[in-house]
Amino acid sequence: MRLKRILLNTAWLFLLVLGLCSCVTQQIYHGIPNLAQVEPGVWRGGQPDSEGWRYLKSLGIKRDIKLNTIHEASDAVAISSGMEVIYLPINLEQMTIAKPDPSQLNTAIAAIKPDGNLCPL
């Protein structure tokens, strides 16, 4: 009887964990994970695939700030279509627990808004 209860509890725990994992999904729109508009003219998202780069181009986006390294994925479609890719790679520590380098932030702000003024969110 005790073994049956242990197996039942283990199965229940497995189903619970499996259910929680399926709740954390990554939305992909037009070949871009987690794509969303931050403010007019400013978008954020994951690394686009070929379809994603074409979609961004169709939106009139001309510049991409890439936070992952150059070697993590290809930007050839963006570059060949005339988009500017600005490389500001951040490391795992900066992504999770540390602050980004202030000079990188200033470069990113200047690339997003050439006048240096960000619109309020």
C-alpha positions in Angstrom: 0.0 0.0 0.0 2.8 2.4 0.9 4.6 1.7 -2.5 1.3 2.5 -4.3 1.0 5.8 -2.5 4.6 6.7 -3.3 4.1 5.9 -7.0 0.9 7.9 -7.1 2.5 10.9 -5.4 5.5 10.7 -7.8 3.1 10.5 -10.8 1.2 13.5 -9.5 4.4 15.5 -9.0 5.5 14.6 -12.5 2.3 15.8 -14.0 2.4 19.0 -12.0 5.9 19.8 -13.1 5.0 18.9 -16.7 2.0 21.2 -16.5 4.0 24.1 -15.1 6.7 23.7 -17.8 4.1 23.9 -20.5 2.8 27.2 -19.1 6.1 28.9 -19.8 5.9 29.1 -23.5 7.7 31.4 -25.9 5.5 33.2 -28.3 6.8 33.4 -31.8 5.4 35.9 -34.2 6.5 36.1 -37.8 9.7 34.1 -37.0 10.7 36.3 -34.0 10.4 34.9 -30.4 8.7 37.3 -27.9 8.2 40.1 -30.4 6.4 43.1 -29.0 6.3 46.9 -29.6 7.8 48.9 -26.8 6.8 52.3 -28.2 6.1 53.6 -31.7 9.2 52.7 -33.8 10.8 50.6 -31.0 10.4 46.8 -30.9 12.0 44.1 -28.8 12.3 40.4 -29.4 14.5 37.4 -29.7 16.8 36.4 -32.6 14.8 36.5 -35.8 14.9 33.7 -38.4 14.9 34.5 -42.1 11.1 35.1 -42.1 11.5 37.3 -39.0 14.1 39.6 -40.7 11.8 40.0 -43.7 8.9 40.9 -41.4 11.0 43.5 -39.6 12.0 45.0 -42.9 8.3 45.1 -43.9 7.6 47.1 -40.8 10.2 49.7 -41.9 12.7 48.8 -39.3 16.2 49.8 -40.5 18.4 49.1 -37.4 18.8 46.1 -35.1 20.7 46.2 -31.8 22.0 42.7 -31.2 22.7 41.8 -27.6 23.8 38.2 -28.3 27.2 37.5 -29.8 27.9 37.6 -33.5 28.4 33.9 -33.7 25.1 32.9 -31.9 23.0 33.3 -35.0 23.1 34.6 -38.6 22.2 38.2 -39.4 23.0 37.7 -43.1 19.4 38.2 -44.2 19.2 41.5 -42.3 22.5 42.8 -43.7 21.8 41.8 -47.2 18.4 43.6 -47.1 20.1 46.8 -46.1 19.4 46.7 -42.3 22.0 48.0 -40.0 23.0 45.5 -37.2 24.7 47.1 -34.2 26.5 44.5 -32.1 26.4 45.2 -28.3 26.8 41.7 -26.9 26.2 41.1 -23.2 27.4 38.1 -21.3 25.4 35.7 -19.2 26.2 37.5 -16.0 24.9 40.8 -17.4 21.8 39.0 -18.7 21.0 37.5 -15.3 22.5 39.2 -12.2 24.8 42.0 -13.1 24.2 45.5 -14.6 25.0 46.2 -18.2 28.0 48.4 -18.9 26.9 52.1 -18.9 28.8 52.8 -22.2 26.8 50.0 -23.8 23.5 51.5 -22.5 24.5 54.9 -23.9 25.3 53.4 -27.3 22.0 51.5 -27.3 20.1 54.7 -26.4 21.8 56.6 -29.2 21.0 53.9 -31.7 17.3 53.7 -30.6 16.8 57.4 -30.5 19.4 59.4 -32.4 18.5 62.5 -30.4 19.2 60.6 -27.2 15.7 61.2 -25.8 13.6 58.2 -25.0 9.8 58.5 -25.1 8.1 57.8 -21.7 6.7 54.3 -21.5 
